[in-house]
Amino acid sequence: MPARKTCTLNLRVDPIIKEAVREAALRDNRSIANLIEILIRRHCQEVGIPVPEQQTLFKDNSNG
């Protein structure tokens, strides 16, 4: 499996929201980052913003 390329997203939220997200991720057996990514993808799908899968964004350049 090729290495995943990611980037950092820093944001500030109310501590109550952070705790709710932490609890939601824990209940879903996910990391906070994974839960946030899923929620963003779901929202984009609902409002018609295309989000391609990661493997289509980053081509494997291992040919040399």
C-alpha positions as CSV (number, residue, x, y, z in Angstrom):
1,M,0.0,0.0,0.0
2,P,1.5,3.4,-1.0
3,A,2.1,6.0,1.7
4,R,-0.8,8.4,2.2
5,K,0.0,12.1,1.6
6,T,-1.8,14.4,4.0
7,C,-1.7,18.0,5.1
8,T,-2.3,19.8,8.3
9,L,-5.5,21.7,9.1
10,N,-5.3,23.9,12.3
11,L,-8.5,25.4,13.6
12,R,-9.9,26.8,16.8
13,V,-13.2,25.5,18.3
14,D,-15.1,26.0,21.5
15,P,-13.8,23.6,24.1
16,I,-17.4,22.2,24.4
17,I,-17.3,21.3,20.6
18,K,-13.9,19.7,21.0
19,E,-15.1,17.5,23.8
20,A,-18.2,16.5,21.8
21,V,-16.0,15.6,18.8
22,R,-13.7,13.6,21.0
23,E,-16.7,11.7,22.5
24,A,-18.2,11.1,19.0
25,A,-14.9,9.8,17.7
26,L,-14.5,7.6,20.7
27,R,-18.0,6.1,20.3
28,D,-17.3,5.5,16.6
29,N,-13.9,4.0,17.4
30,R,-12.2,6.6,15.2
31,S,-9.6,9.2,15.6
32,I,-10.8,12.8,15.8
33,A,-9.0,13.5,12.5
34,N,-10.8,10.6,10.8
35,L,-14.2,11.6,12.1
36,I,-13.7,15.2,11.0
37,E,-12.7,14.1,7.5
38,I,-15.7,11.8,7.3
39,L,-18.0,14.7,8.4
40,I,-16.5,17.1,5.8
41,R,-16.8,14.5,3.0
42,R,-20.4,13.9,4.0
43,H,-21.3,17.6,4.0
44,C,-19.6,18.2,0.7
45,Q,-21.5,15.3,-0.8
46,E,-24.8,16.7,0.5
47,V,-24.2,20.1,-1.0
48,G,-22.8,18.9,-4.3
49,I,-19.1,19.6,-3.8
50,P,-17.0,16.8,-5.5
51,V,-14.2,15.4,-3.3
52,P,-12.2,12.9,-5.3
53,E,-10.7,9.9,-3.5
54,Q,-7.1,10.5,-2.4
55,Q,-5.5,8.0,-4.8
56,T,-6.8,10.1,-7.7
57,L,-5.3,13.2,-6.3
58,F,-1.7,11.9,-5.9
59,K,-0.3,9.8,-8.7
60,D,2.3,7.2,-7.8
61,N,5.6,8.4,-9.1
62,S,7.6,5.3,-8.3
63,N,8.6,4.7,-11.9
64,G,11.9,6.5,-11.4
